[in-house]
Amino acid sequence: MTISITIPVTHWGYTKGKKKICAEKKTLADALSHLHRLFPDIDGHIVDVNNRLHPGIEMVVNEDLIFPFNPWLVLKPGDQVRISSIITGG
């Protein structure tokens, strides 16, 4: 099952400029583990060791915000996972 994962511009430095990857994974947790194996520098910048989203990160699957975050969400072929950075300031 192939899904795509889009990486936010704020994290391209951890992925050597790679903006999107494809993977064959069954759950969101599996897909994120795959991303971390490909790009170890991104580890800890998306989810922590307890599978909680890092502050300032949102996860969207097929235009649906995954809130509360559910790492065990089952993915279907063709699903598009988008990792978004929440930029704030004042």
Residue, then its C-alpha position, 0 to 999 in steps of 0.5 A: m500500500t503506497i501512501s505519500i508523506t509531505i514534509p513541511v519547509t521548516h523541516w527540509g533541513y532534516t531531510k536534505g531538502k526532500k519535500k515528499i516521500c512515498a511509503e508502503k505502511k499500514t498506520l500513521a506510526d509506521a509511516l512516521s517510523h519509516l520517515h525517521r529511519l530515512f532521515p534520522d536527523i528529523d527524529g524528535h522533531i515530529v513525534d516524541v518517543n511516546n508517539r505524541l506530536h511535537p509542539g507546533i506540529e499538525m498532522v493532516v491525512n487527506e485534508d482531515l486534521i488528525f486531532p487528537f493525534n492518533p498514531w494508530l490510524v490505519l492508512k489506505p492506499g493512496d492516502q496523503v499524509r501532510i505534516s504541517s508546522i504551526i508558525t506563531g509569533g507576536 
